[in-house]
Amino acid sequence: MRHAQAADARPRAGNLTGSTRGRPRAAETGRIAWLATLLKGRPRLRRELCWQQRQAQAPELWLVVVDASASTRRNQALSQAKGLLAGLFDEAYRQRARLALLTASGDKPQWQRHGLKASAALQPWLQALGAGGGTPLPAALEEARHWLLARSKRLPLETQRCLVLTDGRLQQEAQLQPLPCNTLLVDMEMAAVRVGRARQIAEQLHAEYRHIEQFSVLS
C-alpha cells in the first residue's frame, strides 16, 4: 500500500511524463506528457498529443488555480496535488511555457506568479504550500477569467491553458462562467464517501474532467 505524503512534505513529481532527464526531442517519440496534453483538450489525433521533453512551438501560458482550502488537507489530497504540480512545473520548464499561479484559500484568492517562465524558483513555493481557511474558489475563477481576457488582448499570439485543482467542496454553490481557454479540472476529493461536486464545477466551466488518481496510471 502506498502512503501519501503529508501536506507539508517535500513534493515529488507525479508519474505524468515518464523520465525527466535528457535533452528535448524534436520527434514524436518517448512518453506522452499527459497533463500537458489534457490541458489542450481531449486528444483525438496523434498530432494533438504532447510528448515529454518536446519544446512548444508557439508561446504558451499555463494558468494554475489551486484550491488550498482546509478541506484539501483531508486524506492527503493536497499532498497528491503537490506531486502533480511538481511534474507540471518540470514539463512547463521543458516546453518553455510561462506559468501563472493563483491559490484559493482563506478569505480571498492570491496571485503567486504572473506569467513568468517556469524555473527552479517554484520549488520552494510548492514545498511551502499548505492548506487552511475557507474556499474562495469562485472568486479565484472569476479573477482568473478577467486576467486571461486582458492578457489575450495584450498578447494575442499566446496560447492559453488553464488547470484547476479542487476537491469541489465549496461552502455554497455558485454560478461559474467558463474560462476563455482550454481548461482541465483535476478533482482532488479523496474521501471514502465523495460528494462529486468537482465534476459539476467542471461542467459549468466547460472543462475537461479528470480525478487526480487517474494520473497515477497514465504513462
N, C-alpha and C positions, 0 to 999 in steps of 0.2 A: 504493500500500500504506500502510495506516495504521500508525503506530508508537505502541506503548503507552507510557505514562508510566513513569518509574522509580518504585519503591515509595515513595520519599520526595519525589516531586514534588508540586506543588500540585494537588489533585484538582479535576476539573471535573465538573459534573453530567452523568450519562448521559442518553441520549435516551429518557426514560421517559414524560414528560408533555407534551412539546411546549413551548410558550412558558412561561416562568416569570414573566412580568410581567403586571400588570393586577390589578384587584380581583376578589374572589371572586364567582362567578356562582351564582345560585340555580337556574337552569335546567340541564337535562342537555344541554349543548352544549359545543362545543370538543373538545379532545383527551382521550382516556381516560388516566387515571392507572393504568397497567398494574400497577406494583408494588403500589400500594395496593389495587387490585382483586384481585390474586392472593393478597394477604395474607388476604382474606376467603374464599378457596377458589375453585375453578374456576367462573367465571360461566356461568350457563345462561339467564338472563333479562336484558333490558336494564336493568331497575331494579337489578340486582346490580352494575352497573359503577360504579366511582368515576370522577368527572370532575375533570380538572385544575382547580384553583382553587375547588373546591366544598367548603365548610366541613362538617365532620362534624356530624351531628345529635345524636349521643349521645357521651358521654365515651369516648375510646378510649386504650388503651395499646399502643404498638408496642415489643415487646422484640426487640432485635437481638443475635444471638450471632455473633461474628466469629472465625473460625479465623485466627489471625495467627501460626501456627507457621512454622518456617523453610521448609517446602516450598512455602508460598504465595508466596514470592519468585520462584519459577521461572516463566519465560515471562510475567512481568509480571501474574500472577494477582491479587496484592494491589492493584496499581495500578488494574486494572479494577474491582475491588471498591470501591475508594475513590471512583471516579467514580459507581458505582451508589449508594453511600451518600450522596454529596452530593445526588443527586436525591431520595433518600428523605427526607433531613433537610428539604429545601426543601418537599416535599409535606406532611410532618408539621407543619411550621410553618403552612402554609396551612390545613390541616384542624384545627388546634388540638389535635393529638394529643400525648399525653405519650410520652416516649421513655425506654427503659431500655437500656443498653448493657453487654454482657458480652463480654470478649475472652478467647480461649483460646490462650495461648502460655506458653512457659516451663514451670514446674513445676505451676502451678495457675491456674484462671480468676480473672480480676479484674473487679470491677464498675467501670465508668467513669461510670455515671449511673443513678440510681434513679427512674425515672418522673417526670422533670421535663419541663416544657414545652419543646418544641423552640425553639432560638434560635440566633442567630449565634455564640454562645459555643462551639458544637460544631465550628466550622470549624478552629480551632487544634488541637483534639484530632485531628481527621481528618487534617490535614496532617502531624501528627507520628506518626501510626500507622505502625509498622514491623512487620516480621516477624522471628521468631527463636525458637529453643528448641524444646521438644517440642510435643506436641499433646494437651493436656488437654481435648479436646472432650467426651468422655463425662462428665467431672466437671462441665463447664460446663453441659451439657444437664440433668443431674440437679439441679444447683443452681438452674437456671432454672425447672425444673418445680416444685420446692418453693416458690420465691419467688412464682411465679404463683398457686399454690394458696392460699398465705397471703394474698396481696393480694386475691384474689377474695372471700375471706371478709370482708375489711375494706371492700371497695368492690364490692358485688355488682352494681351497675348499670353498672359499667365494662366495655366490650367489649375483650377482649384479642386481640392478634395477635402472631405471632412470625415473625421472619425469621432463618434460619440460613444463614450464608455459610461454605462449607468446600470444600476440594478432596478431602475424603474419605480422605486418606492418614494413617490412624491407625497408630500403632506396633503396636497389637494390636487384634483385634476385641473388641467389647463389646456386651452386650445392652442396648439402649436402650429406654426407656419413652416412649410418646407424650406430648407436652406437652398441657396441658389447655386448648388453644385452637387456632384455625385456624393452621396453620404452613406456611410456604413455605420450601423449601430451595433455595438457589441454588448450583449446582455451579461452583466456581472452577477446576477442573482444566483446564489449558491445554496439557499436554504432547502431543507428536505421538502417542505411544502412551499411551492413557488406561486406568487401572485400572477406573474406573467404580464405585468404592466409594461415592461420594456418593449415587448412586441407591439403593443398598441401605440406606444410612442413612435416606434419605427414606422408604423403605418401612417401616422399623422405627418411625419417628416418626409414621407415617400422615400424612405431609406432602405437599403439592403439590411436584412437582419441576420445576425449570427450570435449563437451563445458562445461565451468565452471557452467553454470546454471543447468546442469543435476544433479550435486551433491546435490542440494537442495531438490531433490525428491527421491534420493536413501536412503533407510533406511533398 
